[in-house]
């Protein structure tokens, strides 16, 4: 193999993930990848330091994606004649000049980018978009109207300087200063006002209801319960069974907007007190992590995670393959967990007996239940996750009609981590609840609740 082929094989998966994240069409992504590899091969001799190959080829892929969107942007309902030479966009220095259509598209909200991509770039009509997003056609029309106007507004300087403008440069700077000040306050913990979770798990009952499960919009970050939106904060805790003692306790908050590898999201801080062994970093008593996560109309996903280990800050992103995907990834190409949940029939539950389809990323609604906990009653659906969050692990997540977690329960396959624990879980926790999935025994280990239910 040539040196180019060796280096490409080492980072090919990262390049593919990057392009697939940027482009929604698989066929177009494949074309862009081929263009990237060809350009990299042709210009390989110009790379002075071969240790920078990964960053270099990803920069080529980024430019190819930009070129792709520049070409596609010509389809958007804005006349090129209307475009000024010096449109403006927000940056950390205030409002600065921006010269191309792609960057303006990227500066739009996720809702606007999604609807423009579906209608103008992928070519779906309004009825098809309605079906894909599970929203009324009238909502599609409204969103298209808003997205077109937002796109035009970013290109037309008279909306900033001209007559009839409602917000001037000074106002933008003032708003930006206020947002930065709020972020600083959040970072310093000065506006933290969270409810304290009990040290002992409240008693609860779960009763199956003879009703059809409802559909729900589930915007929480999988496994961490917080919704990745500005202003969100949350406490949650783990309780072991059968003692019901509180073990790990987590404080989480969204502290601002963030971007990684050109993908926009939000930054989330997590303080973990008395963390479980698998969550410990340098300090046995607590741990601190930072996430970057993204929420769209259809999916919620992790983009990056960082923590301190051995006195060194470790940072992992969705491009880091096995260092990231097994711990934080979910779905094909790490698309994330689905936001719009309804029963699919992939997982069928009858009491403690569960039958699951033989397919990857098994997460499904399995029924409707009344959960009574802490003296309150909740109408919920049960969402089961079969060995996607971790091999040999099944979870039950009870969501209310707001899409918020009321109760989360973990079950271990009987032989899960036997090399570490030396026994089956039926021996370790003989009195704990059991379920079977496709004939395999799983044993209840611990539960989680959040301050949402307090």
C-alpha positions as CSV (number, residue, x, y, z in Angstrom):
1,X,0.0,0.0,0.0
2,X,1.1,3.6,-0.7
3,X,1.6,6.1,2.1
4,X,-1.6,7.9,0.9
5,X,-3.6,4.7,1.1
6,X,-2.3,3.9,4.6
7,X,-3.1,7.3,5.9
8,X,-6.6,7.4,4.3
9,X,-7.5,4.0,5.7
10,X,-6.6,5.3,9.2
11,X,-9.1,8.1,9.0
12,X,-11.6,7.1,6.3
13,X,-14.4,6.4,8.8
14,X,-14.0,9.9,10.3
15,X,-14.2,11.5,6.9
16,X,-17.3,9.6,6.0
17,X,-19.0,10.5,9.2
18,X,-18.2,14.1,8.7
19,X,-19.6,14.2,5.2
20,X,-22.7,12.2,6.1
21,X,-23.4,14.6,9.0
22,X,-23.2,17.6,6.6
23,X,-25.3,16.1,3.8
24,X,-28.7,14.5,4.2
25,X,-28.6,12.7,0.8
26,X,-26.5,9.5,0.9
27,X,-26.1,9.6,-2.9
28,X,-24.8,13.1,-2.7
29,X,-22.6,12.3,0.2
30,X,-21.0,9.4,-1.7
31,X,-20.3,11.8,-4.6
32,X,-18.7,14.4,-2.3
33,X,-16.5,11.6,-0.7
34,X,-15.2,10.6,-4.1
35,X,-14.4,14.2,-5.0
36,X,-12.7,14.6,-1.6
37,X,-10.5,11.5,-2.0
38,X,-9.6,12.4,-5.6
39,X,-8.6,15.9,-4.6
40,X,-6.6,14.6,-1.6
41,X,-4.8,12.2,-3.8
42,X,-3.9,14.8,-6.4
43,X,-2.7,17.3,-3.8
44,X,-1.0,14.8,-1.4
45,X,2.5,15.9,-2.3
46,X,1.6,19.5,-1.2
47,X,1.0,18.3,2.4
48,X,4.3,19.0,4.2
49,X,3.6,17.3,7.5
50,X,1.9,13.9,7.0
51,X,1.0,13.8,10.7
52,X,-1.7,16.4,9.9
53,X,-3.3,14.2,7.2
54,X,-6.6,13.7,9.1
55,X,-7.2,17.4,9.7
56,X,-6.1,18.2,6.1
57,X,-8.4,15.8,4.4
58,X,-11.4,16.8,6.6
59,X,-10.7,20.4,5.6
60,X,-10.9,19.3,1.9
61,X,-14.2,17.5,2.7
62,X,-15.5,20.6,4.4
63,X,-14.8,22.7,1.3
64,X,-16.4,20.2,-0.9
65,X,-19.6,20.3,1.2
66,X,-19.5,24.1,1.1
67,X,-19.3,23.9,-2.7
68,X,-22.2,21.5,-2.8
69,X,-24.4,23.9,-0.8
70,X,-23.4,26.8,-2.9
71,X,-24.6,25.0,-6.0
72,X,-27.8,23.9,-4.3
73,X,-28.5,27.3,-2.8
74,X,-29.2,28.6,-6.3
75,X,-32.5,26.8,-6.1
76,X,-33.6,28.8,-3.1
77,X,-36.3,31.3,-3.8
78,X,-34.0,34.4,-3.6
79,X,-32.9,36.1,-6.8
80,X,-29.1,36.4,-7.1
81,X,-29.7,40.0,-8.3
82,X,-31.1,40.7,-4.8
83,X,-27.9,39.6,-3.1
84,X,-25.7,42.4,-2.0
85,X,-21.9,42.3,-2.0
86,X,-21.7,42.6,1.7
87,X,-24.4,40.8,3.6
88,X,-23.9,40.6,7.4
89,X,-23.9,37.7,9.9
90,X,-23.3,37.4,13.6
91,X,-19.9,36.5,15.0
92,X,-18.1,36.7,18.3
93,X,-17.0,40.2,17.2
94,X,-20.5,41.5,16.6
95,X,-21.8,41.7,13.0
96,X,-19.3,41.1,10.3
97,X,-19.3,40.8,6.5
98,X,-20.2,37.4,5.0
99,X,-19.8,36.6,1.4
100,X,-21.5,33.3,0.4
101,X,-24.9,31.7,0.4
102,X,-23.7,28.6,2.2
103,X,-22.7,30.5,5.3
104,X,-26.1,32.2,5.4
105,X,-27.9,28.9,5.2
106,X,-25.7,27.6,8.0
107,X,-26.6,30.7,10.1
108,X,-30.3,29.9,10.0
109,X,-32.1,28.0,12.8
110,X,-32.3,24.2,12.6
111,X,-36.0,24.5,11.7
112,X,-35.3,26.9,8.8
113,X,-32.3,24.8,7.5
114,X,-34.4,21.6,7.7
115,X,-37.4,22.9,5.8
116,X,-35.2,24.6,3.1
117,X,-33.2,21.5,2.7
118,X,-36.2,19.3,2.3
119,X,-38.1,21.6,-0.1
120,X,-35.5,23.2,-2.2
121,X,-32.5,20.9,-2.1
122,X,-34.0,17.4,-1.7
123,X,-37.0,18.3,-3.8
124,X,-39.9,17.0,-1.6
125,X,-43.2,18.6,-2.1
126,X,-45.2,20.1,0.9
127,X,-47.4,16.9,1.3
128,X,-44.3,14.7,1.4
129,X,-42.6,17.0,4.0
130,X,-45.8,16.9,6.0
131,X,-45.6,13.1,6.1
132,X,-41.9,12.9,6.8
133,X,-42.1,15.4,9.7
134,X,-45.5,14.3,11.0
135,X,-46.8,17.9,10.9
136,X,-49.8,19.4,9.1
137,X,-49.4,20.8,5.6
138,X,-50.4,24.2,6.9
139,X,-47.4,24.1,9.3
140,X,-45.1,23.2,6.4
141,X,-46.4,26.2,4.4
142,X,-45.9,28.5,7.4
143,X,-42.4,27.2,8.1
144,X,-41.4,27.6,4.4
145,X,-42.6,31.2,4.5
146,X,-40.7,32.0,7.6
147,X,-37.5,30.3,6.4
148,X,-37.6,32.1,3.1
149,X,-38.0,35.5,4.8
150,X,-35.3,34.7,7.3
151,X,-32.9,33.8,4.5
152,X,-33.7,37.0,2.6
153,X,-33.3,39.1,5.7
154,X,-29.7,37.9,6.2
155,X,-28.9,39.0,2.7
156,X,-30.6,42.3,2.6
157,X,-28.7,45.0,4.5
158,X,-31.6,47.5,4.4
159,X,-33.2,45.3,7.1
160,X,-30.3,46.4,9.3
161,X,-29.5,49.9,8.1
162,X,-32.6,50.9,6.0
163,X,-35.9,52.5,6.8
164,X,-38.3,50.4,8.8
165,X,-35.7,48.4,10.5
166,X,-36.7,47.2,14.0
167,X,-33.2,46.4,15.3
168,X,-29.9,48.3,14.8
169,X,-26.3,47.2,15.2
170,X,-26.2,48.8,18.6
171,X,-29.2,46.7,19.7
172,X,-27.5,43.5,18.4
173,X,-24.4,44.3,20.4
174,X,-26.5,45.0,23.5
175,X,-28.3,41.8,23.1
176,X,-25.1,39.8,22.6
177,X,-23.6,41.4,25.7
178,X,-26.6,40.4,27.8
179,X,-26.5,36.8,26.5
180,X,-22.8,36.6,27.3
181,X,-23.4,38.0,30.8
182,X,-26.2,35.4,31.4
183,X,-23.8,32.6,30.2
184,X,-21.2,33.9,32.6
185,X,-23.6,33.9,35.5
186,X,-24.7,30.3,34.6
187,X,-21.1,29.1,34.4
188,X,-20.4,30.6,37.9
189,X,-23.4,28.9,39.3
190,X,-24.9,32.2,40.4
191,X,-28.4,31.4,39.1
192,X,-28.5,27.7,39.9
193,X,-31.8,27.0,41.5
194,X,-32.5,23.3,41.5
195,X,-34.6,21.1,43.7
196,X,-32.8,18.5,45.8
197,X,-33.6,14.9,45.1
198,X,-34.3,12.6,48.1
199,X,-31.6,10.3,49.5
200,X,-34.0,7.3,49.4
201,X,-35.9,6.4,46.3
202,X,-39.6,7.2,46.7
203,X,-42.0,4.2,46.6
204,X,-43.7,3.7,43.3
205,X,-46.1,1.5,41.4
206,X,-46.4,0.8,37.7
207,X,-49.8,-0.3,36.3
208,X,-50.5,-1.3,32.8
209,X,-53.4,0.7,31.2
210,X,-55.9,-0.8,28.8
211,X,-55.3,2.2,26.5
212,X,-53.4,2.8,23.3
213,X,-50.0,4.4,23.9
214,X,-49.9,8.0,22.8
215,X,-47.2,9.5,20.5
216,X,-44.9,12.0,22.1
217,X,-42.1,14.4,21.3
218,X,-39.1,13.2,23.3
219,X,-36.3,15.9,23.2
220,X,-34.2,14.7,26.1
221,X,-30.6,13.7,25.6
222,X,-30.5,9.9,25.7
223,X,-29.3,8.6,29.1
224,X,-28.8,12.1,30.6
225,X,-32.4,13.4,30.6
226,X,-31.7,17.1,29.9
227,X,-33.2,18.8,26.9
228,X,-30.4,20.4,24.9
229,X,-31.9,23.9,24.6
230,X,-30.7,27.2,25.9
231,X,-31.8,27.9,29.4
232,X,-32.4,24.2,30.4
233,X,-31.1,22.8,33.7
234,X,-31.8,19.6,35.5
235,X,-30.9,17.4,38.5
236,X,-31.1,13.7,38.3
237,X,-30.0,10.8,40.5
238,X,-29.3,7.0,40.5
239,X,-30.8,4.7,43.2
240,X,-29.6,1.2,43.7
241,X,-31.9,-1.7,44.4
242,X,-33.1,-3.3,46.7
243,X,-31.7,-0.8,49.2
244,X,-33.1,2.2,47.3
245,X,-30.2,4.4,48.4
246,X,-29.2,7.3,46.3
247,X,-25.8,6.8,44.8
248,X,-24.7,9.1,41.9
249,X,-26.2,12.6,41.8
250,X,-25.9,14.8,38.7
251,X,-26.4,18.6,38.2
252,X,-26.7,19.6,34.5
253,X,-27.2,22.8,32.7
254,X,-27.0,24.2,29.2
255,X,-24.5,27.1,29.3
256,X,-24.6,28.4,25.7
257,X,-24.4,27.7,22.0
258,X,-21.5,25.6,20.6
259,X,-20.2,24.3,17.3
260,X,-18.0,21.3,16.5
261,X,-16.7,20.4,13.1
262,X,-19.1,22.8,11.6
263,X,-22.2,21.3,13.3
264,X,-24.1,23.6,15.6
265,X,-25.4,22.6,19.0
266,X,-25.3,23.6,22.6
267,X,-22.8,23.2,25.4
268,X,-23.9,21.3,28.5
269,X,-22.0,21.0,31.8
270,X,-22.5,18.0,34.1
271,X,-21.3,17.8,37.7
272,X,-21.5,14.2,39.0
273,X,-21.3,13.6,42.7
274,X,-20.3,10.2,44.0
275,X,-20.3,8.9,40.5
276,X,-20.5,5.2,39.6
277,X,-17.3,3.5,38.8
278,X,-17.9,3.7,35.1
279,X,-18.4,7.5,35.4
280,X,-15.4,8.4,37.6
281,X,-12.6,10.5,36.3
282,X,-9.8,11.8,38.5
283,X,-11.8,12.3,41.7
284,X,-13.6,9.5,43.4
285,X,-16.0,11.9,45.0
286,X,-17.1,13.9,41.9
287,X,-16.6,14.3,38.2
288,X,-17.2,17.0,35.7
289,X,-18.0,16.6,32.1
290,X,-18.8,18.9,29.2
291,X,-21.0,17.8,26.3
292,X,-21.9,19.4,23.0
293,X,-25.3,18.1,21.8
294,X,-27.7,18.9,19.0
295,X,-31.5,18.8,18.9
296,X,-33.4,18.9,15.6
297,X,-37.0,18.3,14.7
298,X,-36.3,14.7,14.2
299,X,-33.3,13.6,16.3
300,X,-31.3,14.4,19.4
301,X,-27.6,13.4,19.6
302,X,-24.2,13.9,21.3
303,X,-21.6,15.6,19.2
304,X,-18.7,15.8,21.7
305,X,-17.7,14.9,25.2
306,X,-14.8,16.1,27.4
307,X,-13.5,15.5,30.9
308,X,-10.3,15.6,32.9
309,X,-8.3,12.3,33.3
310,X,-4.8,12.0,34.8
311,X,-4.7,15.8,34.9
312,X,-5.3,16.0,31.2
313,X,-8.4,17.3,29.5
314,X,-9.7,14.6,27.2
315,X,-11.9,15.6,24.3
316,X,-13.8,13.3,22.0
317,X,-16.1,14.1,19.0
318,X,-18.3,12.2,16.7
319,X,-15.3,11.8,14.3
320,X,-13.3,9.9,16.8
321,X,-14.8,6.5,16.0
322,X,-14.4,3.9,18.7
323,X,-13.3,6.5,21.2
324,X,-16.7,8.2,21.0
325,X,-19.4,6.1,19.2
326,X,-19.7,3.2,21.7
327,X,-20.0,5.6,24.6
328,X,-22.0,8.4,23.2
329,X,-23.3,7.5,19.8
330,X,-26.6,6.1,18.8
331,X,-28.3,5.3,15.5
332,X,-27.0,4.8,12.0
333,X,-24.0,7.1,11.4
334,X,-24.7,8.5,14.9
335,X,-27.9,10.2,13.8
336,X,-29.1,10.1,17.4
337,X,-32.3,9.0,19.1
338,X,-35.6,9.8,17.4
339,X,-37.5,12.7,18.8
340,X,-41.0,11.8,17.5
341,X,-41.9,8.6,19.3
342,X,-44.8,6.2,18.6
343,X,-45.2,2.4,18.7
344,X,-43.5,0.6,15.8
345,X,-44.0,-3.0,16.8
346,X,-40.3,-3.8,16.9
347,X,-40.6,-4.6,20.6
348,X,-43.6,-6.5,22.0
349,X,-44.2,-6.7,25.8
350,X,-46.5,-9.0,27.6
351,X,-46.0,-8.5,31.3
352,X,-42.4,-9.5,32.0
353,X,-42.0,-11.3,28.7
354,X,-40.4,-9.2,25.9
355,X,-40.0,-10.2,22.3
356,X,-37.6,-8.0,20.3
357,X,-36.9,-7.9,16.5
358,X,-33.5,-8.9,15.3
359,X,-32.3,-5.5,14.2
360,X,-29.9,-2.7,15.4
361,X,-30.8,0.3,17.5
362,X,-33.9,-1.2,19.1
363,X,-35.9,1.5,20.8
364,X,-39.7,1.3,20.8
365,X,-42.8,2.2,22.7
366,X,-44.3,-0.9,24.3
367,X,-47.4,0.3,26.1
368,X,-49.2,2.8,28.3
369,X,-48.8,2.8,32.0
370,X,-49.8,4.7,35.1
371,X,-46.8,5.5,37.3
372,X,-47.5,6.5,40.9
373,X,-44.4,7.9,42.6
374,X,-43.9,10.3,45.5
375,X,-47.7,10.7,46.0
376,X,-48.3,11.8,42.4
377,X,-49.8,9.9,39.5
378,X,-48.6,10.1,35.9
379,X,-50.0,8.9,32.6
380,X,-47.0,7.6,30.7
381,X,-45.8,5.5,27.8
382,X,-43.0,2.9,28.4
383,X,-40.1,3.2,26.0
384,X,-37.8,0.2,26.0
385,X,-34.2,0.2,24.7
386,X,-32.7,-3.2,24.0
387,X,-28.9,-3.4,24.2
388,X,-28.3,-0.2,22.2
389,X,-27.1,2.1,25.1
390,X,-24.8,-0.8,26.3
391,X,-24.5,-4.4,25.3
392,X,-26.3,-6.7,27.7
393,X,-28.4,-3.9,29.1
394,X,-32.1,-3.2,28.7
395,X,-33.8,0.0,29.9
396,X,-37.4,1.1,30.6
397,X,-38.1,4.8,30.3
398,X,-41.6,6.1,31.3
399,X,-42.4,9.4,29.6
400,X,-45.3,11.7,30.2
401,X,-47.2,13.6,27.5
402,X,-44.6,16.3,27.7
403,X,-41.9,13.9,26.6
404,X,-40.2,14.1,30.0
405,X,-38.9,11.2,32.0
406,X,-40.9,10.2,35.1
407,X,-38.9,7.0,35.8
408,X,-36.0,5.2,34.2
409,X,-35.1,1.6,35.1
410,X,-32.0,-0.5,34.2
411,X,-31.9,-4.3,33.8
412,X,-28.7,-6.3,33.3
413,X,-28.5,-9.5,31.2
414,X,-27.8,-12.3,33.7
415,X,-24.2,-12.7,32.5
416,X,-23.5,-9.0,31.9
417,X,-19.9,-8.1,33.0
418,X,-19.4,-11.5,34.6
419,X,-15.7,-11.3,34.3
420,X,-15.8,-8.2,36.5
421,X,-18.5,-9.3,39.0
422,X,-17.7,-13.1,39.0
423,X,-21.3,-14.0,39.4
424,X,-24.6,-14.0,37.4
425,X,-27.0,-11.2,38.3
426,X,-29.6,-13.6,39.6
427,X,-27.0,-14.5,42.3
428,X,-25.9,-10.9,43.0
429,X,-29.4,-9.6,43.3
430,X,-31.6,-12.6,43.9
431,X,-34.6,-10.7,45.1
432,X,-34.7,-8.1,42.4
433,X,-37.3,-8.0,39.6
434,X,-36.6,-10.0,36.4
435,X,-37.7,-9.8,32.8
436,X,-36.9,-12.0,29.8
437,X,-36.0,-10.7,26.4
438,X,-36.2,-13.3,23.6
439,X,-35.8,-16.0,26.3
440,X,-32.8,-14.3,28.0
441,X,-33.0,-13.3,31.7
442,X,-32.4,-9.7,32.7
443,X,-32.2,-8.5,36.3
444,X,-33.3,-5.1,37.7
445,X,-30.2,-3.1,38.9
446,X,-31.0,0.6,39.5
447,X,-33.4,3.4,38.8
448,X,-33.1,7.1,37.9
449,X,-35.5,10.0,38.6
450,X,-35.1,13.7,37.9
451,X,-36.3,16.9,39.7
452,X,-38.9,17.2,37.0
453,X,-41.2,15.1,39.1
454,X,-40.7,17.0,42.4
